């Protein structure tokens, strides 16, 4: 089993960069909920979304803080 792309460890308050930009133009999201689902708030427009952990793991590019 390859370990070159480990799953990101995130905590509430972390900022993450997703692969695709939001329609408002921002790539940066703040984590507001961690569990089976991940709650995110866009740092450009304030939109709140919930992603399943598997979808989040596919879409996250890097954890910034």
N, C-alpha and C positions, 0 to 999 in steps of 0.2 A: 504494500500500500504506500502511495506517495504522500509525502508531507510537505510538498513545496508550496501549497496554497492552503494554510490552516484557516479554519473558520475564525472570523474576527470576534474578539471579546469586547463587548460594549457594556457600558454602565449608563445609568440615567445622568444626563447632563453632558455626555460626550457629543462632539460634533463629528459627523461623518460626511464623506463625499460619495455620492452615488454616480453610477456610470453615465446615466442620461440626465440632461438638465430638465428642470421643472419648466413648465410653460412661462413662468415669470422670469426665467433666465438664470436662476440660482442652482448651483450644484450642492450647496451645503445645507444639511439638515441637523437638527438637534434631537437627540434621543430623549423621549419623555416617559417611555414605558418599556420594561424588559420582562419577557416571559415567553409564552408560546408565541405571542404576537409582539411585534416591536412597534411602539408608537413614535412617530416622527413629526417634527414641526419644521416647515420650510423657513429658512432664515431670510429669504427674500420677501415673501408675501404673508407668512404666518399661517399658511394652510396646514391643517393637521391630517395625517394619514396613518393607517395601521397596515402593516405588512406582516404576513406570516414569517416566521424565522427562516424558512427555506427560501422564500422569495427575497428577503432582506440579504441573506448570505450570497445570493446570486448577483444582486444589484449593487452591493457596496463595493466601492473602489478602494477607499482607505479610511481609517479612523484618524481624525485630526487631533483630538485631545482626549 
